[in-house]
Amino acid sequence: MTTELLFRNDAYLTSATATVAAVSERGIELDQTLFYPMGGGQVGDSGVLWNAGGERIEIIDTRKGETADRVVHVPAPGSPAIQVGAPVRMEIDWQRRHKLMRLHTALHLMSCVITAPVTGGNIVPDKARLDFDIELNLLNAEHITRETNALIARAVATETVWISDAELDAQPDLVKTMSVQPPRGAGRVRLLRIPGIDLQPCGGTHVANIAEIGGIRVLRIRSEGKHNKRVEIALTESG
Ligand SMILES: [Zn+2]
């Protein structure tokens, strides 16, 4: 069994119907979902499921299941029980998700401003960070804020591109232009292209146009170890 990941094709879908595929101590699995499971440094989505009787099941977190293509929706304690095979309507907390999408896409841009290997990252609704393998004194908050906002001001549309391992092998130049080496062996790889700015493998949720980010500011820069210099950012408009 796998969960169809609706957010992969359209990160802007906020509600849809589904059928309960499994229920366990960990939570509820559906045949398809809008909920992004925690991964790639991004927190899992929250939202609501409604059963056929209109009862509300609050979803407080979303995690990957036993395999990466299964998704477990974590209900709030004390939620109404739900049976396998039952139809549900789902709705994600869109305000929260859209902030995550804006911050996530902003990190793609920031990784083009700071040209050093990325060694970690995290995205929560009110802030996001990347760790770089770089000397601390090469990181300047004003410079990073200004240059990232200059990229945001280009207001280009993002593109999701699927490419097969064979196509990748046939285009070594494409890999060279990527800021992160794509994973091999899964058959195909999902890429995010920000035309003229960035191309890298990513399975996450992004804004359709980088103008939606609005603007960012660097909250702080600090050392988290020899290979981890951490740059933390926030959106300038939380709307
Ligand atoms: Zn991404």
Boltz pocket constraint, residues with backbone or C-beta under 6 A from the ligand:
constraints:
  - pocket:
      binder: B
      contacts: [[A, 104], [A, 105], [A, 108], [A, 192], [A, 201], [A, 202], [A, 203], [A, 204], [A, 205], [A, 206]]
      max_distance: 6.0
